């Protein structure tokens, strides 16, 4: 009985961990996203691009953000190892330095906006971004 309970408990933990680590799939909709990033997979730990490149996050630094002068709910992540990866068609994610922060927020009905930044400090607004990409929310 004890062995059965332990194995059941471990199975539940393993299933919970696997589902918690599954990233959401976002479909590229803007011309910029389609030509540079392609589709992306995003969760609280990283962003994976269609060509397989990954930026890992070290922590969530903000849960709100200013877009066009309006504060919106958002997730602003610090990139663990800043980089400007080469993505589709030889394009880089930012093109003007290593990406240090990634922010995502609702960009309209069933849409998500993802912006990237090269700043040393956490960005407070979209005015500081080096690139913006738009995606259809996961279904």
N, C-alpha and C positions, 0 to 999 in steps of 0.2 A: 504494500500500500504506500509506504513512504517513498519508494522508488518511483511509483506511478505519479504521485503528486509532484515530486521533484522534476520529472521529465515533462509533465504537463506545464508546470510553471516555466521551465526553460523554453518550451515551445512557444508559449505566449509571449515571453520577453523577446525572443528572436523575431517573431512575426511583428510585434510592435516596433522594434528597432528598424526592421526592413521597410515598413510603411512610412515611418517617420523620416527616413532618408530619401524617399522617392521625390525627386524634383518635379515641379510643374512644367509642362511643355507649353511654350508660347510660340505662336506662329507669326513670322515676320509679315508685316503689312505695309510699312512705309518703304519707299524706294531705297532709302538709306539702309534700313534693316535687311531688306532682301539682297542688296548687293554687297553688304559688308559682313553682317553677323549671321545671316540666315536665321533659321529658327533657333531658339535658346531654351535651355532647361535651367530654372531658377528655384532656389530654396534659400533657407537662412544660412547656408554654409558655403555656397558657391554659385557661379553662373557658368554653364557649359554652352559653348557655341557649336553650330552645326558641323564645323570641321574638326571638332573634338578638343579644341583648346579650352582650358578651364582657368578661371580666376577664383581662387579660394578667398573667403572672407574671414577676418580675424574676429570681428564683432559688429554688432548693430550699434550705431552711434546716435541715431535719431529716429523718431517715429512720426515726424512731421517735416514739412518742407514748403518753401514758398515757390509757387509757379505763377509767373506773370502777376506778381504782387498779391497773390491769394494763398493763404496757408492751407495745405491739404494733408491728409494722412498719407504717410509714405514710409518706406524703409530705406534708410541710408546706411550702407555697409562700408567698413574700412577693408581695403584689399590687403590680404595677408602679406603677399610679396608683390609689390607694385610692378606692373609690366604693361607693355603696349603690344599685345599679341598680333601676329599676322593672321588674318582671317580669310574670308573668301576673296578670290580674284587678286590676291596679293595686297589687299587693303589692310590697314591697321585699325584697331578699335578706336583710338583717339587720333593718332597721327601727329600729336604735338607734345609727346612725353608719356611717361609711364602713368597708367591709371592707378590712382590711389583710393578713390571712392566710387561706389556704384549706388545710384538711387533709383527706386522704382515707385510708381504711384499710378492710380487709376487715371487713364488718359481719355476718358469718355466712356460711352456705353460699350461694355464688353471689350475694352481696350486697356492696355497697360503701356505706360511710357517708361523707358529705362534710359537714364542719363549717366555719363561717365565724366570723371573729374581728375585733374592732375594736381590739385591743391595739397598743401601740407596740412591744412586744417579742414575739418569736416565742413562741407558746403552747406550754406543756409538757404540757397535759392538756385533755381534753374539758370539764372543769369551767369553763373560761374562754370557751366558745363563746357566740355570740349566737343561733345557729340550727344545727340539724342536719337533714340530708336523707338519705333512703335510696333506693338504686337497685339494680336488677338488673344484674349484671355483663354485659358484652358477650358475645354468643354467637359 
